Amino acid sequence: MKKMIFSAVALVAFSFAGMANEVKEKKVETKTENKKVEKIKVKTNCAIAYLEDFERLENLGLTFEAAGAIAFHNYQKCTGTN
């Protein structure tokens, strides 16, 4: 039963990923010894982050519902819909 619900939640998460381009880019500047600045683009795929959060929280011992709620909250923050 848990696997079916997880599959349904994952399906919803990936359907959101297909409908919107929610890959966020964050520019990070690093300074080296030569005072040369390197710009690195960090991409975040919110759907993958949701699934990783969910699995990590459930492995920590949270219930399915609690892990899903926290992971979905983080997903909304990532996409900017919260």
C-alpha positions as a Python dict, from the first residue, in 0.01 Angstrom:
ca = {
    (1, 'M'): (0, 0, 0),
    (2, 'K'): (282, 242, 87),
    (3, 'K'): (455, 170, -244),
    (4, 'M'): (134, 246, -434),
    (5, 'I'): (88, 577, -253),
    (6, 'F'): (455, 664, -301),
    (7, 'S'): (418, 587, -672),
    (8, 'A'): (114, 812, -692),
    (9, 'V'): (298, 1094, -514),
    (10, 'A'): (601, 1047, -739),
    (11, 'L'): (374, 1053, -1046),
    (12, 'V'): (221, 1381, -932),
    (13, 'A'): (565, 1528, -863),
    (14, 'F'): (695, 1429, -1205),
    (15, 'S'): (381, 1555, -1378),
    (16, 'F'): (443, 1895, -1219),
    (17, 'A'): (799, 1872, -1344),
    (18, 'G'): (676, 1807, -1696),
    (19, 'M'): (430, 2096, -1696),
    (20, 'A'): (664, 2363, -1567),
    (21, 'N'): (1028, 2431, -1622),
    (22, 'E'): (1122, 2454, -1257),
    (23, 'V'): (1492, 2396, -1291),
    (24, 'K'): (1638, 2685, -1100),
    (25, 'E'): (1983, 2817, -1160),
    (26, 'K'): (2182, 2978, -885),
    (27, 'K'): (2505, 3156, -962),
    (28, 'V'): (2783, 3100, -714),
    (29, 'E'): (3101, 3302, -721),
    (30, 'T'): (3422, 3159, -585),
    (31, 'K'): (3749, 3341, -539),
    (32, 'T'): (4076, 3167, -599),
    (33, 'E'): (4425, 3257, -479),
    (34, 'N'): (4490, 3461, -794),
    (35, 'K'): (4183, 3674, -714),
    (36, 'K'): (4021, 3537, -1024),
    (37, 'V'): (3645, 3501, -989),
    (38, 'E'): (3485, 3187, -1124),
    (39, 'K'): (3112, 3176, -1181),
    (40, 'I'): (2948, 2839, -1137),
    (41, 'K'): (2586, 2770, -1224),
    (42, 'V'): (2410, 2534, -985),
    (43, 'K'): (2094, 2376, -1121),
    (44, 'T'): (1825, 2237, -894),
    (45, 'N'): (1559, 2003, -1025),
    (46, 'C'): (1276, 2043, -777),
    (47, 'A'): (1109, 1709, -855),
    (48, 'I'): (1429, 1517, -788),
    (49, 'A'): (1484, 1720, -471),
    (50, 'Y'): (1131, 1628, -358),
    (51, 'L'): (1192, 1257, -403),
    (52, 'E'): (1530, 1272, -230),
    (53, 'D'): (1379, 1466, 63),
    (54, 'F'): (1091, 1221, 92),
    (55, 'E'): (1313, 913, 94),
    (56, 'R'): (1562, 1069, 339),
    (57, 'L'): (1287, 1174, 581),
    (58, 'E'): (1115, 837, 566),
    (59, 'N'): (1449, 662, 629),
    (60, 'L'): (1494, 885, 936),
    (61, 'G'): (1178, 732, 1079),
    (62, 'L'): (907, 986, 992),
    (63, 'T'): (568, 853, 893),
    (64, 'F'): (473, 843, 525),
    (65, 'E'): (235, 1136, 568),
    (66, 'A'): (481, 1352, 762),
    (67, 'A'): (766, 1284, 518),
    (68, 'G'): (538, 1364, 225),
    (69, 'A'): (415, 1687, 381),
    (70, 'I'): (765, 1816, 459),
    (71, 'A'): (902, 1710, 120),
    (72, 'F'): (608, 1879, -58),
    (73, 'H'): (662, 2197, 143),
    (74, 'N'): (1027, 2199, 34),
    (75, 'Y'): (916, 2131, -326),
    (76, 'Q'): (686, 2434, -315),
    (77, 'K'): (969, 2651, -180),
    (78, 'C'): (1194, 2528, -459),
    (79, 'T'): (941, 2608, -733),
    (80, 'G'): (839, 2936, -573),
    (81, 'T'): (471, 2841, -537),
    (82, 'N'): (470, 2867, -159),
}
